[in-house]
Amino acid sequence: MNQLSYQYFEGIDLMAIEGVNDATILTIISEVGLEGIKKFESAKQFTSWLRLAPNNKISGGKILSRHLPKGSSRLKRAFRLAANTIGNLKEGHLNDFFKRINYKKGRATAISATARKLAVII
C-alpha cells in the first residue's frame, strides 16, 4: 500500500501524517481519481469541493452565518474519521490543534476543523 501511495503522490509519504492510514489513502485514490489532486489549483478549492470549508455569509461586513455546507462524500467521511482518530491520540501536532478547538468549541467542531486541516496538508 505504501508503494502505491508513493507512486500516486509522487514520492510523498502520506502515512507519516497523523491519523492517515491505508483506508484513508485508498479512499483518496478511489474518490478523486488518478489525476484528481492535480485538478485543484489550491487547497482552498479542494476543501471547498469536499464541503469542509466554512460557508461564510457576509452582509455589510457582518458575518451572518459560518457553518459548513450540507452534503457528504466518502472522502469527507474518511477525513472526519481520521480527524476523530487524531483526537484520540495522546500527543502530536494535529492532536494539539484538535484539543485547542475541542476546548473552545466542542468535539464536533474540532473534528470538522481538523478534517479540513488534514485535507489542506494532503
C-alpha positions as a Markdown table, in Angstrom:
| # | Residue | x | y | z |
|---|---|---|---|---|
| 1 | Met | 0.0 | 0.0 | 0.0 |
| 2 | Asn | 2.8 | 2.4 | 0.9 |
| 3 | Gln | 4.4 | 1.9 | -2.6 |
| 4 | Leu | 1.2 | 2.7 | -4.3 |
| 5 | Ser | 0.8 | 5.9 | -2.4 |
| 6 | Tyr | 4.4 | 6.8 | -3.2 |
| 7 | Gln | 3.7 | 6.3 | -6.9 |
| 8 | Tyr | 0.4 | 8.1 | -6.8 |
| 9 | Phe | 1.5 | 11.1 | -4.8 |
| 10 | Glu | 4.9 | 11.5 | -6.5 |
| 11 | Gly | 7.1 | 10.2 | -3.6 |
| 12 | Ile | 5.3 | 11.8 | -0.7 |
| 13 | Asp | 4.7 | 9.5 | 2.3 |
| 14 | Leu | 1.1 | 10.2 | 3.4 |
| 15 | Met | 1.4 | 7.5 | 6.1 |
| 16 | Ala | 3.7 | 9.9 | 8.0 |
| 17 | Ile | 0.8 | 12.3 | 8.7 |
| 18 | Glu | -1.0 | 11.7 | 12.0 |
| 19 | Gly | -4.3 | 9.9 | 11.6 |
| 20 | Val | -3.8 | 8.8 | 8.0 |
| 21 | Asn | -4.0 | 5.1 | 7.4 |
| 22 | Asp | -4.2 | 2.9 | 4.3 |
| 23 | Ala | -8.0 | 3.1 | 4.2 |
| 24 | Thr | -7.8 | 6.9 | 4.0 |
| 25 | Ile | -5.3 | 6.7 | 1.2 |
| 26 | Leu | -7.4 | 4.2 | -0.7 |
| 27 | Thr | -10.4 | 6.4 | -0.3 |
| 28 | Ile | -8.5 | 9.4 | -1.6 |
| 29 | Ile | -7.4 | 7.4 | -4.7 |
| 30 | Ser | -10.8 | 6.0 | -5.4 |
| 31 | Glu | -12.8 | 9.2 | -4.9 |
| 32 | Val | -10.5 | 11.7 | -6.6 |
| 33 | Gly | -9.1 | 9.6 | -9.3 |
| 34 | Leu | -5.6 | 9.1 | -10.7 |
| 35 | Glu | -5.1 | 12.8 | -11.7 |
| 36 | Gly | -7.6 | 14.2 | -9.3 |
| 37 | Ile | -5.5 | 16.0 | -6.8 |
| 38 | Lys | -3.7 | 17.9 | -9.6 |
| 39 | Lys | -7.0 | 19.3 | -11.0 |
| 40 | Phe | -7.4 | 21.5 | -7.9 |
| 41 | Glu | -5.4 | 24.7 | -8.2 |
| 42 | Ser | -5.3 | 25.3 | -4.4 |
| 43 | Ala | -6.0 | 23.7 | -1.1 |
| 44 | Lys | -9.0 | 26.1 | -0.7 |
| 45 | Gln | -10.6 | 24.6 | -3.8 |
| 46 | Phe | -10.0 | 21.1 | -2.6 |
| 47 | Thr | -11.6 | 21.7 | 0.8 |
| 48 | Ser | -14.5 | 23.6 | -0.8 |
| 49 | Trp | -15.1 | 20.6 | -3.1 |
| 50 | Leu | -15.1 | 18.3 | 0.0 |
| 51 | Arg | -17.5 | 20.7 | 1.7 |
| 52 | Leu | -15.1 | 21.1 | 4.6 |
| 53 | Ala | -14.6 | 24.9 | 4.1 |
| 54 | Pro | -16.8 | 27.2 | 6.0 |
| 55 | Asn | -19.7 | 28.8 | 4.1 |
| 56 | Asn | -19.4 | 32.4 | 5.3 |
| 57 | Lys | -22.4 | 34.5 | 4.6 |
| 58 | Ile | -21.4 | 38.2 | 4.9 |
| 59 | Ser | -23.7 | 41.2 | 4.5 |
| 60 | Gly | -22.5 | 44.7 | 5.2 |
| 61 | Gly | -19.2 | 43.5 | 6.7 |
| 62 | Lys | -21.1 | 41.4 | 9.3 |
| 63 | Ile | -20.9 | 37.6 | 9.4 |
| 64 | Leu | -24.5 | 36.3 | 9.3 |
| 65 | Ser | -23.6 | 32.6 | 9.4 |
| 66 | Arg | -20.5 | 30.5 | 9.1 |
| 67 | His | -21.4 | 26.8 | 9.2 |
| 68 | Leu | -20.2 | 24.0 | 6.9 |
| 69 | Pro | -22.3 | 23.4 | 3.9 |
| 70 | Lys | -24.5 | 20.4 | 3.9 |
| 71 | Gly | -23.5 | 17.3 | 1.9 |
| 72 | Ser | -21.3 | 14.4 | 2.4 |
| 73 | Ser | -19.0 | 12.2 | 0.4 |
| 74 | Arg | -17.0 | 9.1 | 1.2 |
| 75 | Leu | -13.8 | 11.2 | 1.2 |
| 76 | Lys | -15.3 | 13.8 | 3.6 |
| 77 | Arg | -16.2 | 10.9 | 6.0 |
| 78 | Ala | -12.8 | 9.4 | 5.7 |
| 79 | Phe | -11.2 | 12.7 | 6.6 |
| 80 | Arg | -13.6 | 13.1 | 9.6 |
| 81 | Leu | -12.7 | 9.6 | 10.8 |
| 82 | Ala | -9.0 | 10.4 | 10.5 |
| 83 | Ala | -9.7 | 13.6 | 12.5 |
| 84 | Asn | -11.5 | 11.7 | 15.2 |
| 85 | Thr | -8.6 | 9.3 | 15.4 |
| 86 | Ile | -6.3 | 12.3 | 15.8 |
| 87 | Gly | -8.5 | 13.4 | 18.7 |
| 88 | Asn | -8.0 | 10.1 | 20.4 |
| 89 | Leu | -4.2 | 10.2 | 20.2 |
| 90 | Lys | -2.1 | 11.1 | 23.2 |
| 91 | Glu | 0.3 | 13.5 | 21.6 |
| 92 | Gly | 1.2 | 15.2 | 18.3 |
| 93 | His | 1.0 | 18.4 | 16.4 |
| 94 | Leu | -2.5 | 17.9 | 15.0 |
| 95 | Asn | -3.7 | 16.5 | 18.3 |
| 96 | Asp | -2.7 | 19.8 | 20.0 |
| 97 | Phe | -4.7 | 21.6 | 17.4 |
| 98 | Phe | -7.7 | 19.3 | 18.0 |
| 99 | Lys | -7.5 | 19.7 | 21.7 |
| 100 | Arg | -7.4 | 23.5 | 21.4 |
| 101 | Ile | -10.5 | 23.6 | 19.2 |
| 102 | Asn | -12.2 | 21.0 | 21.4 |
| 103 | Tyr | -11.7 | 23.0 | 24.5 |
| 104 | Lys | -13.1 | 26.2 | 22.8 |
| 105 | Lys | -16.0 | 24.9 | 20.7 |
| 106 | Gly | -16.6 | 21.3 | 21.3 |
| 107 | Arg | -15.7 | 17.9 | 19.8 |
| 108 | Ala | -17.9 | 18.1 | 16.7 |
| 109 | Thr | -16.4 | 21.4 | 15.6 |
| 110 | Ala | -12.9 | 20.1 | 16.4 |
| 111 | Ile | -13.5 | 17.1 | 14.2 |
| 112 | Ser | -14.6 | 19.3 | 11.3 |
| 113 | Ala | -11.7 | 21.8 | 11.7 |
| 114 | Thr | -9.1 | 19.0 | 12.0 |
| 115 | Ala | -10.6 | 17.2 | 8.9 |
| 116 | Arg | -10.2 | 20.5 | 7.0 |
| 117 | Lys | -6.6 | 21.0 | 8.2 |
| 118 | Leu | -5.8 | 17.4 | 7.2 |
| 119 | Ala | -7.2 | 17.9 | 3.7 |
| 120 | Val | -5.1 | 21.1 | 3.4 |
| 121 | Ile | -2.0 | 19.2 | 4.4 |
| 122 | Ile | -2.7 | 16.4 | 1.9 |
